[in-house]
Structures are given as structure tokens and as C-alpha cells.
Amino acid sequence: MGSGHGTQIVKRLRQEIREAFRLLHNRNKPIAKLLADQIEEDACKSLNLLSKFLPQEVKIDTVNSEFASALADVAERINQQNKILEEQSPPLVDITPDNKKSHNVSYANGNIQ
């Protein structure tokens, strides 16, 4: 990190901001309460301004991740429901004749009637 005048200004501003947060907390006005009040007053504007301080991309570590486990659980439940629906649905019927003289109907399971 640099050591010029700009770096000193940034360091000083950070110290002053921390002090301001401490003073607000001592006045029973913590930053969380102020942010909540501001978001309540004008959510769109507040969230738009706050978004500049949040990461633009979120990378999720899938190893031992609760989120990844939850997604896997949801996927498994969807697969189970799909299997149940497939078992409950009637078989598909192909009514296309094999030849012009035949009136056999072929079902998806291979039975001919």
C-alpha cells in the first residue's frame, strides 16, 4: 500500500468515520438503526446507494456449504416429485397405425391392443 499524502487522508477519514460511529452508538443511534430508518424512508434510493459498498459478484464455496446442501436437498425433492408424477400419469398412447390394414394401438410400455 502507498505511503503518500492520499494514503494518509484515507487513513484519517477511516479513523474519523469509526469515531463518528462510536459517537452515534453512545447517543443510542447505532449505524444499523440509522440505516434501517433511511431504508424505511426511501428504500429504492437507500439500497441503490448502499449497493455501491457491496460486492457486485457473490461467489459461493460449494464445499461444506449450507446453501449448496440446501440446493441439493431441493433438487432431490424435485426429482422425487417428478418420479411420483411419472408413476401416477397414464401411459402415452400412440394411435398411428403400423400399416393401413392394422388397427392395433401401441402403448408406451410396449403392449399392443
C-alpha positions as CSV (number, residue, x, y, z in Angstrom):
1,M,0.0,0.0,0.0
2,G,1.2,3.5,-0.8
3,S,2.5,5.9,1.8
4,G,1.8,9.2,0.2
5,H,-0.5,12.1,1.2
6,G,-3.6,10.4,-0.3
7,T,-3.0,7.3,1.8
8,Q,-2.7,9.4,4.9
9,I,-6.0,11.2,4.1
10,V,-7.8,7.9,3.6
11,K,-6.4,6.6,6.9
12,R,-7.6,9.7,8.7
13,L,-11.0,9.5,7.1
14,R,-11.4,5.9,8.3
15,Q,-10.4,6.9,11.8
16,E,-13.0,9.8,11.8
17,I,-15.7,7.5,10.4
18,R,-15.0,5.0,13.2
19,E,-15.2,7.8,15.7
20,A,-18.5,9.0,14.3
21,F,-19.9,5.5,14.5
22,R,-18.8,5.3,18.1
23,L,-20.4,8.7,18.9
24,L,-23.6,7.6,17.3
25,H,-23.6,4.4,19.3
26,N,-23.1,6.3,22.5
27,R,-26.0,8.5,21.6
28,N,-28.1,5.4,21.2
29,K,-28.2,5.9,17.4
30,P,-26.2,3.0,16.0
31,I,-25.5,2.9,12.3
32,A,-27.8,-0.1,11.9
33,K,-30.7,1.9,13.3
34,L,-29.9,4.9,11.1
35,L,-29.7,2.7,8.0
36,A,-32.9,1.0,8.9
37,D,-34.7,4.3,9.3
38,Q,-33.3,5.6,6.0
39,I,-34.2,2.4,4.1
40,E,-37.7,2.7,5.6
41,E,-38.0,6.3,4.4
42,D,-36.8,5.7,0.8
43,A,-35.9,2.0,0.2
44,C,-35.1,2.4,-3.5
45,K,-32.7,5.3,-3.1
46,S,-31.1,3.9,0.0
47,L,-30.5,0.4,-1.4
48,N,-29.1,1.9,-4.6
49,L,-26.6,4.0,-2.6
50,L,-25.7,1.1,-0.4
51,S,-25.2,-1.3,-3.3
52,K,-22.0,0.7,-4.2
53,F,-20.4,-0.6,-1.0
54,L,-21.4,-4.3,-1.5
55,P,-19.7,-6.8,-3.7
56,Q,-21.1,-7.0,-7.2
57,E,-20.4,-10.7,-7.6
58,V,-21.1,-13.3,-4.9
59,K,-19.0,-16.5,-5.1
60,I,-20.4,-19.4,-3.2
61,D,-18.0,-22.0,-1.9
62,T,-19.8,-25.3,-2.6
63,V,-17.6,-27.4,-0.3
64,N,-19.4,-27.9,3.1
65,S,-21.7,-25.0,2.2
66,E,-25.1,-25.0,3.9
67,F,-26.5,-23.2,0.8
68,A,-25.2,-25.9,-1.6
69,S,-26.6,-28.6,0.7
70,A,-30.0,-26.9,0.7
71,L,-30.0,-26.6,-3.1
72,A,-29.0,-30.3,-3.3
73,D,-31.9,-31.2,-1.0
74,V,-34.4,-29.1,-3.1
75,A,-33.1,-30.8,-6.3
76,E,-33.6,-34.3,-4.7
77,R,-37.1,-33.4,-3.6
78,I,-38.0,-32.2,-7.1
79,N,-36.6,-35.4,-8.6
80,Q,-38.7,-37.4,-6.1
81,Q,-41.9,-35.5,-7.0
82,N,-41.2,-35.9,-10.7
83,K,-40.9,-39.7,-10.2
84,I,-44.2,-39.8,-8.3
85,L,-45.9,-37.8,-11.1
86,E,-44.5,-40.1,-13.8
87,E,-45.8,-43.1,-11.9
88,Q,-49.2,-41.6,-11.5
89,S,-49.7,-40.3,-15.0
90,P,-51.5,-42.6,-17.5
91,P,-49.4,-44.2,-20.3
92,L,-49.0,-42.3,-23.5
93,V,-51.0,-43.7,-26.4
94,D,-49.6,-43.9,-30.0
95,I,-52.6,-44.1,-32.3
96,T,-50.6,-44.1,-35.5
97,P,-51.4,-47.4,-37.4
98,D,-48.4,-49.7,-38.2
99,N,-49.9,-50.1,-41.7
100,K,-53.2,-49.2,-43.4
101,K,-54.9,-52.5,-42.5
102,S,-53.8,-52.7,-38.9
103,H,-55.9,-51.1,-36.1
104,N,-53.6,-52.0,-33.3
105,V,-52.8,-49.4,-30.7
106,S,-49.3,-49.3,-29.3
107,Y,-48.8,-48.1,-25.7
108,A,-45.6,-46.6,-24.4
109,N,-45.0,-49.7,-22.3
110,G,-44.9,-51.9,-25.5
111,N,-48.3,-53.6,-25.0
112,I,-50.4,-53.8,-28.2
113,Q,-54.2,-54.0,-28.0
